[in-house]
Amino acid sequence: MIRSRKRTSVSIQVLQDTTIKITIPYFFPKSHVAKILEEKKEWIQNAQQKMLTREKKKVPKGVYLYLGKQYPLTLRPGQKELIEVLDNKLYIASFNEKFLKTYLVSWYKQQARKIIVERVNHYAQIAGVKFKSIALTSAQTRWGSCSSNKTLNFNWKLVMAPLEVIDYVVTHELAHLTELNHSRAFWETVRKMYPLYREYRTWLKRNGHTLTV
């Protein structure tokens, strides 16, 4: 609820996500608002239903990858987060076609940072190696890299791949902390951390092009 010195009457507005925005005159008694909302209850419900119907028509049919699984995009106004994964669906609280890709990329990056950081810490502890920091990139041709100052870089699009693929890239870059090339010793270091690396290295070579928004 917003108080405005410019308003002379109560304004009730149903927003795109079906929440209600109420603006009242600055000295309007707050106790009277509930009565007005009750009087306008039917109008508010009708407006919310119209907004829901309009939003459903606007949402495009699309399927998006997350941790190797396909999730259909579904509108669900009122949810806490802008984008949530639940019951094999990718829910979005509100839809604006112009900014859909921006919303999705931002969400993917958030998930990528959370998951990749956890996997790096897990395997670094197993291997007994230390790194300086972790960074996400949007590199076109690299899934990961390890800099000379021990910064580990990972492409955020990896979060669309199965977790096993993420683990392969993570162990690959961790191995570079001690083996700077791709020698036999390097691949043996990867194998010790992740014995199934060959299978998921092949998966990434064959399917990496599908990891896109």
Secondary structure, DSSP 8 states (H G I E B T S, - for coil): -EEESS-SS-EEEE-TTS-EEEEEETT--GGGHHHHHHHTHHHHHHHHHHHHHHHHHHS---EEEETTEEEEEEE-TT-SSSEEEETTEEEESS--GGGHHHHHHHHHHHHHHHHHHHHHHHHHHHHT---SEEEEE--SS-SEEE-TT-EEEEEGGGGGS-HHHHHHHHHHHHHTTT--S-SHHHHHHHHHH-TTHHHHHHHHHHHGGG---
